Amino acid sequence: MKTFRVLVAVGVLALVGRASGQTLTNLYSFTGHEDGDVPLAGLIQGSDGNFYGTTIFGGYVTGGAVPSGYGTVFRISPNGSMARIYAFSGAYATPSDGDDPNAPVIQGRDGNFYGTTLYGGTGPSDADDGCGIVFRVSPAGVETNLYSFPYYVNGGFPTAGLVQGYDGNFYGTTSSGGAYAYSGGSFGTVFRISPSGVLTTLYSFSNSPSDGAVPSQLGLVQGSDSNLYGTTQGVSWWTGNATGTVFRISPSGVFTNLYSFLGQSNGYFPNGGLVQGTDGNFYGTTGYGGTNGGYGTMFRISPTGTFTSVHSFSQSDGEGPSALVLGSDGNFYGITGAGGAYSNGTVFRISASGSLTVLQSVVSAPAFNGLMQGSDGNFYGTTQQGGTYSNGSVFRFAIPLNPPANQISAVQSAGSNAVLTVPSVAGETYQLQFSPSMNPTNWSNVAGVCVSNSIGAALTVTNFGGATGAQGFYRFAITP
């Protein structure tokens, strides 16, 4: 018996596909006007197969009745067909709107997209332009301001996006504010917000060595144990102790500092988020430190806090690695902001044990924003600069995978149901299996979802109600 695994949460496209050659392709160049300007965040792939992202500027609406140019949410097809689906109008609009979406959007289980903006809303700020919002926008472009941050107590200026928890609520962080803002501190928060906009502050960072300050821009990830995991960029720049932390917080707000970075040898300033590997551990990067000149590290940390420095980057590897993405071949992929053959950064692949391969050294310096793997197996991302008009771009990076990725997709469809597709072979039997974690002893057959003696070609099966259950992993058990 053999298995094909779909290592994704219910309702999210599987990170799979097949690449035929190592090529970097510019799919779209932003003009800086109606389509947007400066995409500061990466992409996500929607259930329709298109990619969605944000720009922090642009989006001017010709002849519009409200102000515009405060950033956009956009859709782009895998072949580069672009459409702006929403243009933000800022704090001075009526009603008030968001301004400067720094983070990627996510697609909720209801099919809508959710995200944050750094500014905007009705909350006060020194610049009178708001402290940021949480928003919802439909695929057709209907936007709702779910919550305006007030800065004090509930935080302000969210630089990170959201994650939808197993309970259906959304979780995120703010970079400033919180309970300590009244006493002159401004260290950030972790919050929970319902799909209808009811916000609860779960934790306020105190800038102490026990918890750190300023959550990282890549936000939170929910582990297979239902807890949320993240990093802080440092205790405080102004105290001279900016080493950073890794933390765990439960959906009810029970906070644990798992690890405080010690400085040079183990790295410091974890400016990216975390990704959970197939072994159940979490992997991340630091922007500085390590044993090869201080160019950054890759680390592994268990859910209980056992820390291992996996790789120290050298100048030839690239300097300042960004967040990692787990590829369908089991390796991690990422980018660096500098270093490499041309000193402008690299695209790299690294195994869980720390074996690194530089896939491409960047000739120019367009400021890559990270990678995500599409359902075709290729990697996609954005650049802050570059492109035809120097306002940023969307790119595709294709590289052969070893082993090649299986073309398996998992999408949320028909409301509460999970629909999965696998390329089948005539005569084989396909049994869908589910596991709440990657422990190989936890796989169980999904009752009633088995196809015997397939006739070949694409095989689609449905796990009825599977999109509303606990987040977990799917695979097909295939016989003979």
VMD Tcl script that draws the C-alpha trace (Angstrom):
set ca {
  {0.00 0.00 0.00}
  {1.21 3.52 -0.76}
  {-0.01 6.91 0.38}
  {-0.31 10.41 -1.01}
  {-0.48 13.05 1.70}
  {-2.23 16.40 1.66}
  {-0.41 18.39 4.33}
  {-2.83 21.26 4.70}
  {-5.65 22.46 6.89}
  {-9.20 21.69 5.87}
  {-10.43 24.26 3.37}
  {-6.99 25.36 2.13}
  {-5.44 24.39 -1.16}
  {-2.78 21.71 -0.93}
  {0.76 22.80 -1.63}
  {1.40 20.48 -4.52}
  {2.18 20.33 -8.23}
  {4.92 19.65 -10.74}
  {7.63 21.97 -12.02}
  {9.48 21.33 -15.27}
  {12.42 23.75 -14.98}
  {14.06 26.29 -12.73}
  {12.78 29.65 -13.95}
  {11.85 32.97 -12.38}
  {8.97 34.66 -14.22}
  {7.51 38.13 -13.67}
  {3.75 37.57 -13.91}
  {2.65 41.16 -13.34}
  {4.14 44.63 -12.78}
  {2.13 47.10 -10.68}
  {1.62 50.50 -12.27}
  {1.27 52.35 -8.96}
  {-2.18 53.68 -9.82}
  {-5.54 51.88 -9.92}
  {-4.07 48.40 -9.52}
  {-2.00 49.28 -6.44}
  {1.53 50.20 -5.46}
  {4.13 48.35 -3.32}
  {2.90 44.88 -2.33}
  {4.54 44.51 1.08}
  {3.11 41.08 1.88}
  {3.07 37.69 0.20}
  {0.21 35.83 -1.47}
  {-2.36 33.21 -0.59}
  {-4.16 30.91 -3.00}
  {-7.93 31.00 -2.88}
  {-10.34 28.11 -3.30}
  {-10.92 29.29 -6.90}
  {-7.25 28.67 -7.78}
  {-6.39 32.38 -8.07}
  {-3.92 34.19 -5.85}
  {-4.83 37.06 -3.54}
  {-2.68 39.76 -1.98}
  {-2.46 43.36 -0.83}
  {-0.61 46.57 -1.71}
  {0.08 49.29 0.85}
  {-0.48 52.19 -1.57}
  {-2.39 52.86 -4.75}
  {-5.81 51.73 -5.80}
  {-6.97 55.13 -7.00}
  {-10.62 54.99 -8.05}
  {-11.21 57.26 -11.02}
  {-14.23 59.46 -10.31}
  {-14.89 57.71 -7.01}
  {-17.09 59.29 -4.36}
  {-14.67 58.49 -1.52}
  {-10.91 59.01 -1.09}
  {-8.70 56.24 -2.43}
  {-5.05 55.40 -2.83}
  {-4.69 53.85 0.63}
  {-3.91 50.35 -0.60}
  {-5.68 47.47 -2.29}
  {-6.74 43.85 -2.14}
  {-6.06 42.22 -5.51}
  {-6.62 38.94 -7.33}
  {-4.22 37.48 -9.90}
  {-4.56 34.29 -11.89}
  {-1.69 31.79 -12.28}
  {-1.12 33.17 -15.80}
  {-0.90 36.80 -14.61}
  {-4.39 38.22 -15.19}
  {-4.81 40.97 -12.55}
  {-7.95 42.46 -10.98}
  {-8.27 44.90 -8.09}
  {-11.14 43.72 -5.91}
  {-11.03 46.51 -3.30}
  {-9.39 49.92 -2.79}
  {-9.12 51.24 0.78}
  {-10.28 54.79 1.49}
  {-8.60 55.57 4.84}
  {-9.64 57.02 8.19}
  {-11.12 60.19 6.71}
  {-13.73 58.36 4.65}
  {-17.33 58.05 5.82}
  {-17.62 55.48 7.22}
  {-13.97 55.17 8.22}
  {-11.95 52.57 6.39}
  {-8.54 50.94 6.53}
  {-5.24 52.38 5.36}
  {-2.00 50.57 4.44}
  {-2.61 46.78 4.52}
  {0.85 45.47 5.44}
  {-0.08 41.80 5.79}
  {-1.49 39.10 3.53}
  {-5.16 38.24 3.59}
  {-6.53 34.80 4.46}
  {-9.63 33.12 3.09}
  {-12.12 32.25 5.80}
  {-14.30 29.17 5.84}
  {-17.17 31.34 4.60}
  {-15.26 32.11 1.37}
  {-14.58 35.74 2.28}
  {-11.13 37.25 2.77}
  {-9.98 38.65 6.12}
  {-7.04 40.85 6.99}
  {-5.68 43.88 8.81}
  {-4.46 47.36 7.94}
  {-1.69 49.20 9.76}
  {-3.59 52.49 9.88}
  {-7.15 53.69 9.39}
  {-10.33 53.20 11.35}
  {-11.75 55.35 14.11}
  {-9.06 54.82 16.74}
  {-6.84 57.79 17.70}
  {-3.18 58.15 16.81}
  {-0.59 60.90 16.88}
  {-1.02 61.33 13.14}
  {-4.84 61.32 13.37}
  {-5.02 58.58 10.76}
  {-6.22 55.72 12.95}
  {-4.56 52.74 14.61}
  {-5.61 50.08 12.11}
  {-8.56 47.81 11.47}
  {-9.62 44.20 10.94}
  {-11.57 43.88 7.70}
  {-13.57 41.40 5.68}
  {-13.90 41.63 1.89}
  {-15.95 39.33 -0.32}
  {-14.57 37.89 -3.59}
  {-16.85 40.41 -5.33}
  {-15.23 43.34 -3.48}
  {-17.76 44.16 -0.74}
  {-15.71 45.33 2.27}
  {-16.67 45.54 5.95}
  {-14.67 47.22 8.73}
  {-15.06 44.64 11.50}
  {-13.03 46.42 14.17}
  {-11.05 49.67 14.65}
  {-8.16 49.38 17.12}
  {-8.18 51.95 19.94}
  {-4.44 51.58 20.76}
  {-4.80 51.42 24.55}
  {-5.62 48.04 26.16}
  {-6.69 46.36 22.91}
  {-3.58 47.40 21.02}
  {-2.97 49.15 17.76}
  {-1.09 49.14 14.46}
  {-1.39 45.45 13.43}
  {1.49 44.62 11.09}
  {0.62 40.91 10.91}
  {-2.29 39.11 9.30}
  {-4.79 36.71 10.80}
  {-5.14 32.96 11.24}
  {-8.54 31.29 11.53}
  {-8.61 28.90 14.44}
  {-10.27 25.54 14.73}
  {-13.06 27.27 16.65}
  {-13.91 29.54 13.69}
  {-12.56 32.71 15.32}
  {-9.63 34.68 13.96}
  {-6.40 35.31 15.88}
  {-3.78 37.98 15.34}
  {-1.32 40.39 16.92}
  {-0.75 44.12 17.18}
  {2.70 45.68 17.13}
  {1.91 48.38 19.71}
  {-0.44 49.26 22.54}
  {-1.86 46.89 25.10}
  {-2.40 47.02 28.84}
  {1.00 48.61 29.49}
  {0.42 51.53 27.13}
  {-1.14 53.52 29.98}
  {2.23 53.52 31.80}
  {4.22 54.57 28.76}
  {4.82 51.09 27.31}
  {3.78 50.05 23.82}
  {4.66 46.44 23.34}
  {1.80 44.80 21.44}
  {-0.96 42.26 22.00}
  {-2.42 38.91 20.94}
  {-6.14 39.10 20.16}
  {-9.10 36.96 19.13}
  {-11.88 38.32 16.93}
  {-15.11 36.64 15.86}
  {-16.29 36.69 12.22}
  {-18.85 39.30 13.31}
  {-16.20 41.61 14.81}
  {-16.25 40.94 18.57}
  {-12.64 41.40 19.73}
  {-11.01 40.00 22.89}
  {-7.45 40.86 23.93}
  {-5.86 37.59 25.04}
  {-2.44 38.88 26.09}
  {-0.51 42.15 26.40}
  {3.28 41.96 26.06}
  {5.15 43.59 28.93}
  {8.66 44.04 27.48}
  {10.10 41.77 30.15}
  {12.57 38.94 29.50}
  {9.74 36.52 30.32}
  {7.61 37.48 27.31}
  {9.35 39.99 25.03}
  {7.78 42.73 22.94}
  {6.63 43.56 19.41}
  {5.22 40.37 17.82}
  {6.78 39.54 14.46}
  {5.15 40.68 11.23}
  {4.43 37.14 10.02}
  {1.95 36.60 12.84}
  {0.67 33.41 14.42}
  {0.35 29.79 13.36}
  {-2.03 27.31 14.99}
  {-0.40 24.02 15.81}
  {-1.93 20.57 15.59}
  {-2.40 20.78 19.39}
  {-4.80 23.76 18.92}
  {-2.39 26.21 20.55}
  {-1.11 29.28 18.73}
  {2.61 29.88 18.23}
  {4.54 33.00 17.31}
  {7.68 35.07 17.81}
  {8.55 38.50 19.11}
  {11.20 40.55 17.39}
  {12.89 41.57 20.62}
  {12.54 42.61 24.20}
  {13.06 46.25 23.25}
  {15.34 48.12 20.89}
  {15.70 50.93 23.40}
  {16.91 48.68 26.20}
  {19.70 47.30 24.02}
  {18.32 43.76 24.35}
  {16.63 42.90 21.06}
  {17.14 39.15 21.02}
  {13.52 37.99 20.62}
  {11.39 35.12 21.85}
  {9.26 32.17 20.72}
  {5.92 31.88 22.52}
  {2.86 29.65 22.78}
  {-0.61 30.91 23.68}
  {-3.82 28.95 24.03}
  {-7.08 30.13 22.41}
  {-8.18 31.15 25.91}
  {-5.06 33.27 26.52}
  {-2.75 31.05 28.58}
  {0.71 32.37 27.62}
  {4.05 30.51 27.74}
  {7.44 31.88 26.72}
  {9.05 28.84 25.09}
  {12.46 30.30 24.30}
  {14.43 33.53 24.63}
  {17.15 33.94 22.03}
  {20.57 34.16 23.60}
  {22.30 36.27 20.99}
  {25.04 35.55 18.52}
  {25.42 31.75 18.31}
  {21.73 30.77 18.29}
  {20.64 33.84 16.35}
  {18.46 36.77 17.31}
  {15.70 39.00 15.96}
  {13.28 36.37 14.55}
  {11.60 38.63 11.99}
  {9.65 35.80 10.35}
  {6.90 33.56 11.61}
  {6.87 29.85 12.31}
  {5.83 26.86 10.22}
  {4.97 23.45 11.66}
  {6.87 20.61 10.04}
  {5.67 17.10 9.35}
  {7.49 15.99 12.52}
  {5.27 18.22 14.70}
  {8.07 20.66 15.51}
  {8.08 24.32 14.48}
  {10.70 25.88 12.22}
  {11.69 29.50 11.82}
  {14.51 31.88 11.02}
  {16.40 34.71 12.68}
  {17.59 37.75 10.77}
  {20.92 37.93 12.55}
  {23.41 35.84 14.48}
  {24.70 32.33 13.99}
  {28.18 30.87 13.75}
  {29.03 31.80 10.14}
  {29.43 35.55 10.41}
  {26.12 36.59 11.93}
  {23.98 36.37 8.77}
  {21.04 34.61 10.42}
  {19.91 31.11 11.35}
  {17.26 28.47 10.84}
  {15.98 26.93 14.06}
  {13.67 24.14 15.23}
  {11.64 24.27 18.42}
  {9.30 21.66 19.86}
  {5.82 22.53 21.19}
  {7.30 22.26 24.70}
  {10.28 24.54 24.01}
  {13.20 22.24 23.13}
  {15.34 24.46 20.89}
  {17.84 23.44 18.20}
  {19.85 25.73 15.94}
  {19.63 23.87 12.62}
  {21.68 26.04 10.24}
  {23.80 29.19 10.39}
  {23.71 31.16 7.15}
  {26.90 32.27 5.45}
  {27.31 35.14 3.02}
  {27.14 32.70 0.10}
  {23.90 31.18 1.49}
  {22.36 34.62 1.73}
  {21.98 37.13 4.53}
  {18.88 37.69 6.65}
  {16.59 34.74 5.79}
  {12.87 35.43 5.67}
  {10.00 33.18 6.76}
  {9.99 29.59 5.55}
  {7.37 27.67 3.60}
  {7.09 23.88 3.77}
  {7.22 22.46 0.26}
  {5.33 19.42 -0.93}
  {8.65 17.54 -1.17}
  {9.22 17.88 2.59}
  {11.90 20.57 2.31}
  {11.61 24.19 3.39}
  {11.95 27.09 0.96}
  {12.73 30.73 1.58}
  {14.52 33.87 0.47}
  {17.19 36.15 1.88}
  {17.37 39.92 1.57}
  {21.09 40.15 0.83}
  {24.15 38.00 0.19}
  {24.63 35.35 -2.45}
  {26.67 35.62 -5.63}
  {25.45 39.16 -6.41}
  {24.94 40.40 -2.82}
  {21.23 40.96 -3.56}
  {19.79 37.88 -1.89}
  {19.03 34.26 -2.70}
  {16.22 31.76 -3.12}
  {17.09 28.66 -1.11}
  {15.91 25.17 -0.20}
  {16.80 23.67 3.18}
  {16.01 20.32 4.74}
  {14.77 19.79 8.28}
  {18.29 18.66 9.18}
  {19.85 21.89 7.85}
  {21.23 20.88 4.45}
  {20.94 24.05 2.33}
  {20.97 24.54 -1.44}
  {21.05 27.97 -3.07}
  {18.53 27.69 -5.91}
  {19.11 31.13 -7.36}
  {21.14 34.22 -6.54}
  {19.21 37.42 -7.20}
  {20.87 39.65 -9.79}
  {18.93 42.82 -8.94}
  {17.39 43.78 -5.58}
  {13.59 43.94 -5.92}
  {12.96 43.10 -2.22}
  {11.19 39.73 -2.28}
  {8.34 39.23 0.19}
  {8.51 35.49 0.75}
  {7.21 32.42 -1.01}
  {4.12 30.24 -1.07}
  {3.62 27.07 -3.08}
  {0.67 26.95 -5.42}
  {-1.46 23.98 -6.33}
  {0.62 23.59 -9.53}
  {3.77 23.01 -7.47}
  {5.36 26.34 -8.42}
  {6.28 28.98 -5.88}
  {4.70 32.43 -6.00}
  {5.40 35.73 -4.30}
  {5.62 39.48 -4.60}
  {8.38 42.09 -4.70}
  {8.20 45.48 -3.05}
  {10.13 47.11 -5.86}
  {11.09 46.24 -9.41}
  {8.88 45.29 -12.28}
  {8.33 47.37 -15.38}
  {7.25 50.47 -13.43}
  {9.41 49.96 -10.29}
  {6.26 49.70 -8.14}
  {6.53 46.00 -7.34}
  {5.54 42.78 -9.04}
  {4.10 39.29 -8.73}
  {6.45 36.47 -9.68}
  {6.45 32.70 -10.20}
  {9.48 30.54 -9.38}
  {9.51 27.06 -10.87}
  {11.99 24.40 -9.79}
  {12.00 20.62 -10.21}
  {11.05 18.88 -6.97}
  {12.65 15.65 -5.82}
  {10.52 13.65 -5.40}
  {8.10 15.38 -7.77}
  {5.00 16.70 -6.08}
  {1.81 14.70 -6.44}
  {-0.98 16.71 -8.02}
  {-3.36 16.43 -5.09}
  {-5.62 19.31 -4.13}
  {-7.86 19.87 -1.12}
  {-10.43 22.63 -1.24}
  {-13.41 23.72 0.78}
  {-16.46 23.41 -1.41}
  {-20.25 23.34 -1.07}
  {-20.17 25.13 2.25}
  {-19.21 22.66 4.98}
  {-17.75 19.88 2.82}
  {-14.10 19.16 2.01}
  {-13.49 18.10 -1.58}
  {-10.21 16.38 -2.50}
  {-8.83 15.42 -5.90}
  {-6.02 13.01 -6.76}
  {-4.69 11.77 -10.13}
  {-5.68 8.11 -10.09}
  {-4.50 4.93 -11.76}
  {-6.97 2.48 -13.30}
  {-7.67 -0.54 -11.13}
  {-6.40 0.94 -7.87}
  {-8.45 1.55 -4.72}
  {-8.30 4.95 -3.02}
  {-9.23 5.26 0.66}
  {-9.27 8.75 2.16}
  {-7.66 8.93 5.60}
  {-7.53 11.69 8.23}
  {-5.25 12.52 11.15}
  {-5.29 15.37 13.69}
  {-1.47 15.36 13.63}
  {1.38 13.93 11.61}
  {1.96 11.08 14.06}
  {1.92 8.00 11.78}
  {-0.14 6.03 14.30}
  {-3.04 8.50 14.21}
  {-4.32 7.95 10.66}
  {-7.86 6.62 10.38}
  {-10.11 5.83 7.42}
  {-12.79 8.38 6.57}
  {-15.96 6.31 6.58}
  {-17.70 6.04 3.23}
  {-14.95 7.83 1.26}
  {-13.34 5.00 -0.68}
  {-13.25 4.38 -4.44}
  {-12.42 0.88 -5.71}
  {-11.13 0.00 -9.17}
  {-10.61 3.56 -10.34}
  {-10.82 4.07 -14.10}
  {-7.87 6.51 -13.99}
  {-7.60 10.29 -14.58}
  {-8.63 12.81 -11.90}
  {-10.50 11.26 -8.98}
  {-12.58 13.58 -6.77}
  {-14.02 12.55 -3.41}
  {-15.97 14.47 -0.78}
  {-15.73 14.30 2.99}
  {-19.16 15.62 3.92}
  {-18.92 18.02 6.85}
  {-15.13 17.80 6.81}
  {-14.61 21.53 6.40}
  {-16.27 22.28 9.74}
  {-14.33 19.79 11.83}
  {-11.01 20.12 13.58}
  {-8.03 21.19 11.49}
  {-5.83 18.30 10.49}
  {-4.25 16.33 7.67}
  {-5.53 14.13 4.83}
  {-3.91 11.38 2.82}
  {-5.01 8.65 0.42}
  {-4.17 5.01 1.13}
  {-3.81 3.40 -2.28}
  {-3.94 -0.34 -3.08}
  {-2.60 -2.43 -4.65}
}
mol new
graphics top color blue
foreach p $ca { graphics top sphere $p radius 0.5 }
foreach p [lrange $ca 0 end-1] q [lrange $ca 1 end] { graphics top cylinder $p $q radius 0.2 }
display resetview
